[in-house]
Amino acid sequence: METEKQLENKPKCVLITGCSSGFGFLAALGAAQNGFDVIATMRNLDKSQPLKTALSSANLSARIEQLDVTSPQSVADFAKKSGPVDILVNNAGILITGSFLDQTEAEMRKIFETNYFGIVNLTRAIAPGMMERKTGRIINIASLAGLVGHPFNAAYAASKHALVGFTKSIRVELAPFGIDVISIEPGYHRTEIIGANANQSDNFYNRQSPMFTWNRGFLRVMFEEILPRAGHPQDVADLILNLMTAKKPKPHYIIGKDARFAATLQWLGFGPWLERKVVRKIRRATRLENKREEEKKSRRTKGRADRIQADL
Ligand SMILES: NC(=O)c1ccc[n+]([C@@H]2O[C@H](COP(=O)([O-])OP(=O)(O)OC[C@H]3O[C@@H](n4cnc5c(N)ncnc54)[C@H](OP(=O)(O)O)[C@@H]3O)[C@@H](O)[C@H]2O)c1
């Protein structure tokens, strides 16, 4: 049996989901650097080598465990063996881009399974231990898209709004048990969610869709205007790390220039002005995409006519 003093000096156990890349990877590394007992989880352990290499080259250690937040079995198996968790960082998330008209119901449900139900299920598995010990902290990685709309990512925005609502609600339920529940709402940051993990809905390039060129117009705005200004993921990882030890954390934190800009405008009542600006940008980009399509079509028609003429 450990004495109270021993328990006080014991490093706090931090459980982080989605540590194969991005914020989770950097937060796990940072937490190990800062002396936490880290359980870095990922759904696919084949992707664990970069984290293992980063840890060992810094002479650090962390437990790397398999955890797919969408699998009730994986969550239950993990909860049985994890031991007491002091800080839970619900970070795992996915994005599937495309108009709500083109996205399939299965794609929308997949987003919710990961970004909302995955977090709810894991939190329900971990929170009772914290309640018993009357201490704990839960840090949910939401998004700016949990505060404002995100066109061509409606299901993602809806899942993050749901997560923000969940966070605000359980924050009150768990306060009497000495558990802080916090959300972070980052704007765009350069991680794999907009890189190797970037997904588009299956119907994104469906020419029959009335949203065909609009989807592409949105993508053009993303590539030309939004992504070049995306923040560095280390900033978010540093915030997560600070919140692991902050004495009196605030209920939520907005991070990134784009996020602060949009959230402030919304707060000041200028949300509709910002929406009109976004519509103008997407409309302009869509016009360019339409022009490109027309040029492609006329090149194809000309090529066909040339081939027919050559055959005659
Ligand atoms: N980067 C941004 O601009 C941004 C902005 C706002 C909010 N966010 C949020 O930040 C969080 C972290 O994303 P990121 O930007 O660091 O992107 P990332 O590099 O793509 O990392 C996402 C992580 O989530 C994991 N994941 C996905 N589905 C999972 C599941 N079912 N079970 C367990 N892990 C799963 C991924 O694992 P795999 O490698 O196996 O796919 C990956 O490790 C997400 O919740 C995202 O919505 C990101």
The ligand as an SDF file (V2000), in Angstrom:
LIG
                    3D

 48 52  0  0  0  0  0  0  0  0999 V2000
   -4.9390   20.1200  -37.3840 N   0  0  0  0  0  0  0  0  0  0  0  0
   -5.9600   20.9450  -37.3700 C   0  0  0  0  0  0  0  0  0  0  0  0
   -6.0250   21.8840  -38.1630 O   0  0  0  0  0  0  0  0  0  0  0  0
   -7.0540   20.7620  -36.3410 C   0  0  0  0  0  0  0  0  0  0  0  0
   -7.8900   21.8580  -36.0790 C   0  0  0  0  0  0  0  0  0  0  0  0
   -8.9030   21.7160  -35.1480 C   0  0  0  0  0  0  0  0  0  0  0  0
   -9.0650   20.5190  -34.4780 C   0  0  0  0  0  0  0  0  0  0  0  0
   -8.2440   19.4770  -34.7620 N   0  0  0  0  0  0  0  0  0  0  0  0
   -8.4650   18.2190  -34.0090 C   0  0  0  0  0  0  0  0  0  0  0  0
   -7.2560   17.8190  -33.4160 O   0  0  0  0  0  0  0  0  0  0  0  0
   -7.2940   16.4090  -33.1860 C   0  0  0  0  0  0  0  0  0  0  0  0
   -5.9770   15.7990  -33.6100 C   0  0  0  0  0  0  0  0  0  0  0  0
   -5.8510   15.9010  -35.0080 O   0  0  0  0  0  0  0  0  0  0  0  0
   -4.5060   16.2930  -35.7320 P   0  0  0  0  0  0  0  0  0  0  0  0
   -4.7070   17.6390  -36.2960 O   0  0  0  0  0  0  0  0  0  0  0  0
   -3.3410   16.0520  -34.8660 O   0  0  0  0  0  0  0  0  0  0  0  0
   -4.5500   15.2920  -36.9790 O   0  0  0  0  0  0  0  0  0  0  0  0
   -3.7910   13.9160  -37.2710 P   0  0  0  0  0  0  0  0  0  0  0  0
   -2.3420   14.1500  -37.4130 O   0  0  0  0  0  0  0  0  0  0  0  0
   -4.5340   13.3460  -38.4370 O   0  0  0  0  0  0  0  0  0  0  0  0
   -4.0580   13.0450  -35.9730 O   0  0  0  0  0  0  0  0  0  0  0  0
   -5.2770   12.4400  -35.7440 C   0  0  0  0  0  0  0  0  0  0  0  0
   -5.0370   11.2270  -34.9030 C   0  0  0  0  0  0  0  0  0  0  0  0
   -6.2940   10.6150  -34.5800 O   0  0  0  0  0  0  0  0  0  0  0  0
   -6.1620    9.2200  -34.7960 C   0  0  0  0  0  0  0  0  0  0  0  0
   -7.4250    8.5290  -34.9820 N   0  0  0  0  0  0  0  0  0  0  0  0
   -8.3230    8.6510  -35.9830 C   0  0  0  0  0  0  0  0  0  0  0  0
   -9.3410    7.8030  -35.7940 N   0  0  0  0  0  0  0  0  0  0  0  0
   -9.0720    7.1300  -34.6470 C   0  0  0  0  0  0  0  0  0  0  0  0
   -9.7290    6.1220  -33.9150 C   0  0  0  0  0  0  0  0  0  0  0  0
  -10.8810    5.5900  -34.3500 N   0  0  0  0  0  0  0  0  0  0  0  0
   -9.1750    5.6630  -32.7630 N   0  0  0  0  0  0  0  0  0  0  0  0
   -8.0180    6.1730  -32.3240 C   0  0  0  0  0  0  0  0  0  0  0  0
   -7.3260    7.1070  -32.9700 N   0  0  0  0  0  0  0  0  0  0  0  0
   -7.8490    7.5820  -34.1260 C   0  0  0  0  0  0  0  0  0  0  0  0
   -5.2690    9.1280  -36.0260 C   0  0  0  0  0  0  0  0  0  0  0  0
   -4.7870    7.8020  -36.1440 O   0  0  0  0  0  0  0  0  0  0  0  0
   -4.3790    7.1520  -37.5630 P   0  0  0  0  0  0  0  0  0  0  0  0
   -2.9710    7.5760  -37.7940 O   0  0  0  0  0  0  0  0  0  0  0  0
   -4.5260    5.6900  -37.3500 O   0  0  0  0  0  0  0  0  0  0  0  0
   -5.3300    7.6960  -38.5870 O   0  0  0  0  0  0  0  0  0  0  0  0
   -4.2250   10.1620  -35.6410 C   0  0  0  0  0  0  0  0  0  0  0  0
   -3.2970    9.6160  -34.7490 O   0  0  0  0  0  0  0  0  0  0  0  0
   -8.5210   15.8900  -33.9380 C   0  0  0  0  0  0  0  0  0  0  0  0
   -9.5650   15.6670  -33.0290 O   0  0  0  0  0  0  0  0  0  0  0  0
   -8.8680   17.0310  -34.8750 C   0  0  0  0  0  0  0  0  0  0  0  0
  -10.2400   17.0490  -35.2070 O   0  0  0  0  0  0  0  0  0  0  0  0
   -7.2400   19.5660  -35.6710 C   0  0  0  0  0  0  0  0  0  0  0  0
  1  2  1  0
  2  3  2  0
  2  4  1  0
  4  5  1  0
  4 48  2  0
  5  6  2  0
  6  7  1  0
  7  8  2  0
  8  9  1  0
  8 48  1  0
  9 10  1  0
  9 46  1  0
 10 11  1  0
 11 12  1  0
 11 44  1  0
 12 13  1  0
 13 14  1  0
 14 15  2  0
 14 16  1  0
 14 17  1  0
 17 18  1  0
 18 19  2  0
 18 20  1  0
 18 21  1  0
 21 22  1  0
 22 23  1  0
 23 24  1  0
 23 42  1  0
 24 25  1  0
 25 26  1  0
 25 36  1  0
 26 27  1  0
 26 35  1  0
 27 28  2  0
 28 29  1  0
 29 30  1  0
 29 35  2  0
 30 31  1  0
 30 32  2  0
 32 33  1  0
 33 34  2  0
 34 35  1  0
 36 37  1  0
 36 42  1  0
 37 38  1  0
 38 39  2  0
 38 40  1  0
 38 41  1  0
 42 43  1  0
 44 45  1  0
 44 46  1  0
 46 47  1  0
M  CHG  2   8   1  16  -1
M  END
$$$$
